[in-house]
Amino acid sequence: MMFNRNPPYSVEEKNEQLKRYEPFIDLFDDKIFVSLSEWDGKNFIGHVESTINNAINYLNSKIQNEKYCCISNAIIPQIVKYYKDFPEIFSLVLEGKRSQAFRKLTEEIMSKIGMAFTTFRQFTHRLDSDNESDYVFRMRYEKNVYQTNFKPLDLFHVPFEKRHLIGNNRFSLSGLPCLYFGSSIYCCWEEMNRPNLDYCFTSRFDLTGHHFIDLSRNSHDISNSLKMIYESLKASNEILPEDAVKIFEYLIDDYLRIWPLIFCSSIKTVHHEAVFKPEYIFPQLLLEWLISDDHNLYDGIKFNSTKEPLLEGRFELPIRDNMINYVIPARIVKNEGYCKESLQKIAVSEPINLLIEKLANNINGTGVGTHLYKESIFGQLESILENKELKKST
C-alpha cells in the first residue's frame, strides 16, 4: 500500500472514522467467503458461478445498507465488476480458448491486484504462526529402502532430462519441473495420499529469501486482523498518520481482491484419477502468469492443502494449520539437471527414512490418544531433521 502525505488524524477525527469502520468489523465472518470448497462432480462452472454470485449479492446488499456507505460505495462497485471476470476465465478454458483466458487473467485481474499482493506477500518462507513450522519439507516414496542411498538432490525437483515423467498438478503443467513443499511432514504425507511412512524419504528445506504470493489466508484470519486493528486504533490517544488509520479499509479492499484467487485455486478435486481436472484450471493459469513476467517479484505461491486430514482432532493444534503448501517453478531451464537458481538459493538436509531411523533407535512409540504433534511420528521425524545440516548444492 502507498503511504501519502495527507494531514494526520487527530484523536477526534480518528474516533469518527472508527464509528464508520465499526459495521465492517465482521464483514468477513460470513461463510460467503469460503477458501476451501467442493463441487458435485457434475457442474463445475455452476459451482464457480454460484459461489462468486453469492459473494456479489452479499456485497451488493452492503450498498443498500446506509451504515456501510463509508467504505462500500467506494470499494464494492469496483469489486463486483472485478468478480464477474472469474467465471468467464473458466468458461474460456472449457471452450478450448486457453490463450484468451490467460490474456483475460493478465489484463483484467492481475493488473488490478498489485496492492493486494503486496499485502499478502510472504517475504520469506518463515511463518508468523506458532502452529506452523519454520522450515518446509519434501517427501519421496521408495519401497526399496535398504538398497536406496538418497542424496539431497534426489529430493529436489524432477531433473530436466526426466520431464516426460511430470504430469499435471494443481499449480504446474505437464513437463514443467516444480518444487512442491509442505509446511510439515504430515502435510507432505497427506498430499502424497498417505503412503506407508516406512517407504518415505524426507528432507528439510530452508527457503530464506524467497517471496511468495500468499493464498493461504482465510476469512477468519482477516476478521481477527480487522478486530485487532480496530481495537488498537480505538485504544490509541495519539495523533496518527492517515494511512495508519486507513489500514483498516486497506485490508478490507486487499482481501476482497485476493479472495477469489484463493477460492478459484482451492476447489477440492472430485475425480482424482481423471486426466483433466477443472479444479486445476485457475491455479495453473496463475502459475503461468508467475513465470511469464520477467520482472515478477515472486518466487512461488503459498496455498492451503485441499486434503481432508485423517488425524484431525488427534493433536493439540488444529492440524489444518500444519497443512500449508508451497510451489516454486523452475526458472532457469536446461536440457538436463536442475534449476540453477533454485540450487543456489535453497538449502536442503540429507534425507531421512522412518525404517532406517528405527534401526538407529531414534524413533519411540507414543501410544494411542491425543498427543502433542511433536510427539507423533511426524513430529519426531521433524526433530531429527532439525539436527541435519542444510546445504546448498552449488
Residue pairs with C-beta under 8 A, 6 or more apart in sequence:
1 115
1 118
1 119
1 243
1 247
1 250
1 254
2 115
3 241
3 243
4 242
4 243
6 242
7 242
8 239
8 240
8 241
8 242
9 17
9 239
9 240
9 241
9 242
9 244
9 245
10 239
11 236
11 237
11 238
11 239
14 233
14 236
14 240
14 245
15 234
17 245
17 246
18 230
18 233
18 234
20 70
20 71
21 70
21 71
21 230
21 248
21 249
22 230
23 65
23 67
23 68
24 68
24 70
24 71
24 226
24 248
24 249
24 252
25 223
25 226
25 227
25 230
26 223
27 62
27 223
27 226
27 252
28 219
28 220
28 222
28 223
28 226
28 255
29 219
29 220
29 223
30 58
30 219
32 54
32 55
32 58
33 55
33 218
33 219
33 259
33 263
34 51
34 219
34 263
35 218
35 219
35 262
35 263
35 266
35 304
36 266
36 267
36 268
36 304
36 306
37 47
37 51
37 263
37 266
37 267
37 268
38 267
38 268
38 270
39 46
39 47
39 267
39 268
39 270
40 47
40 270
41 270
41 271
44 90
44 94
44 278
44 279
45 87
45 90
45 91
45 94
45 278
47 267
48 86
48 87
48 90
48 264
48 267
49 87
51 263
52 83
52 84
52 86
52 87
52 260
52 263
55 83
55 259
55 260
56 80
56 83
56 84
59 72
59 76
59 79
59 80
59 256
60 76
60 80
62 68
62 72
62 76
63 69
63 72
63 73
63 76
63 77
65 72
71 249
71 252
75 249
75 252
75 253
75 256
79 253
79 256
79 257
82 108
82 109
82 112
82 257
82 260
83 260
85 104
85 108
85 109
86 109
86 260
86 264
86 282
88 104
89 101
89 104
89 105
89 109
89 264
89 281
89 282
89 285
90 101
90 264
90 278
90 281
90 282
92 98
92 100
92 101
92 104
93 101
93 281
93 285
94 278
94 281
101 281
101 285
102 285
102 288
102 289
105 285
105 286
105 289
106 289
106 292
109 261
110 289
112 257
113 257
113 258
113 261
115 250
115 253
115 254
115 257
116 253
116 254
116 255
116 257
116 258
117 213
117 258
117 298
119 250
119 251
119 254
119 255
119 258
120 213
120 214
120 215
120 217
120 254
120 255
120 258
121 211
121 212
121 213
121 214
121 297
121 298
122 211
122 212
122 213
122 214
122 302
123 211
124 207
124 208
124 209
124 210
124 211
125 135
125 136
125 206
125 207
125 208
125 210
125 212
125 326
126 134
126 208
127 133
127 134
127 183
127 324
129 321
131 317
131 318
131 321
131 322
132 183
132 184
132 321
132 322
132 324
133 183
133 184
133 322
133 382
135 204
135 205
135 206
135 207
135 385
136 181
136 182
136 183
136 204
136 205
136 207
136 326
137 181
137 182
137 183
137 184
137 185
137 187
137 188
137 202
137 203
137 204
137 205
137 382
137 385
138 155
138 179
138 180
138 181
138 182
138 188
138 202
138 203
138 205
139 155
139 182
139 185
139 188
139 189
139 192
139 200
139 201
139 202
140 150
140 154
140 155
140 200
140 201
140 202
140 351
141 192
141 195
141 199
141 200
141 201
142 148
142 150
142 199
142 200
142 201
143 199
145 198
145 199
145 353
145 355
145 356
146 355
146 356
148 201
150 201
150 351
151 350
151 351
152 203
152 348
152 349
152 350
152 351
152 391
152 393
153 338
153 393
154 201
154 351
155 201
155 202
155 203
155 348
155 351
156 179
156 338
156 342
156 343
156 348
156 393
157 177
157 178
157 179
157 330
157 338
157 339
157 342
158 165
158 166
158 177
159 177
159 336
159 337
159 338
160 177
160 330
160 333
160 334
160 335
160 336
160 337
160 338
161 335
161 336
161 337
163 175
163 176
163 177
164 175
166 172
166 174
166 175
166 176
166 177
167 174
168 174
168 275
168 277
168 280
168 284
169 178
169 180
169 280
170 265
170 279
170 280
170 283
170 284
170 303
170 306
171 178
171 180
171 265
171 283
171 284
171 286
171 287
171 301
171 303
171 327
172 178
172 284
172 287
172 327
172 329
173 284
173 287
173 288
176 329
176 330
177 329
177 330
177 338
177 339
178 287
178 327
178 328
178 329
178 330
179 300
179 326
179 327
179 328
179 329
179 330
179 342
179 346
180 191
180 325
180 326
180 327
181 188
181 205
181 207
181 325
181 326
181 327
181 328
182 188
182 191
182 305
182 323
182 324
182 325
182 326
183 322
183 323
183 324
183 325
183 326
184 322
184 323
184 373
184 378
184 382
185 202
185 378
185 381
185 382
186 309
186 311
186 319
186 322
186 323
186 373
186 376
186 378
187 305
187 322
187 323
187 324
187 325
188 202
189 195
189 197
189 200
189 378
190 305
190 307
190 309
190 310
190 323
191 305
191 307
191 325
192 200
194 310
197 354
197 377
198 353
198 354
198 355
199 353
199 355
200 353
200 354
201 351
201 352
201 353
202 351
202 352
202 353
202 381
202 385
203 348
203 349
203 350
203 351
203 352
203 385
203 388
204 348
204 349
204 382
204 385
204 386
204 388
204 390
205 346
205 347
205 348
205 349
205 390
206 346
206 347
206 348
206 390
207 326
207 328
207 345
207 346
208 347
209 345
210 299
210 300
210 328
210 345
211 297
211 298
211 299
212 298
212 299
212 300
212 301
212 302
212 326
213 286
213 290
213 298
213 300
213 301
213 302
214 302
215 258
215 261
215 262
215 265
215 266
215 301
215 302
215 303
215 304
216 262
216 302
216 303
216 304
216 324
217 255
217 258
217 262
218 262
218 304
219 255
219 259
222 251
222 255
225 251
226 248
226 251
226 252
229 247
229 248
229 251
230 248
233 240
233 245
233 248
243 250
261 282
261 286
262 303
262 304
264 282
264 283
265 282
265 283
265 286
265 303
266 303
266 304
266 306
267 279
267 306
268 279
268 306
269 277
269 279
269 280
269 306
270 279
271 277
283 301
283 303
286 301
287 301
287 327
287 329
290 296
290 298
290 300
290 301
290 329
291 329
291 331
299 328
299 345
300 326
300 327
300 328
300 329
301 326
301 327
302 324
302 325
302 326
303 324
303 325
303 326
303 327
304 320
304 323
304 324
304 325
305 320
305 323
305 324
305 325
307 323
309 319
309 320
309 323
311 319
312 319
312 320
313 319
313 370
314 370
314 371
315 370
315 371
315 372
315 373
315 376
316 370
316 371
316 372
316 373
317 373
319 373
322 373
328 342
328 346
330 338
330 339
330 342
331 339
331 341
331 342
332 339
332 340
332 341
333 339
334 340
338 393
340 394
343 392
343 393
343 394
344 392
344 394
345 392
346 392
347 390
347 391
347 392
348 390
348 391
348 392
348 393
349 385
349 388
349 389
349 390
349 391
350 388
350 389
352 381
352 384
352 385
352 388
354 363
354 377
354 381
357 363
357 381
357 384
362 380
362 384
363 377
363 380
363 381
364 380
366 375
366 376
366 377
372 379
373 379
374 380
374 382
374 383
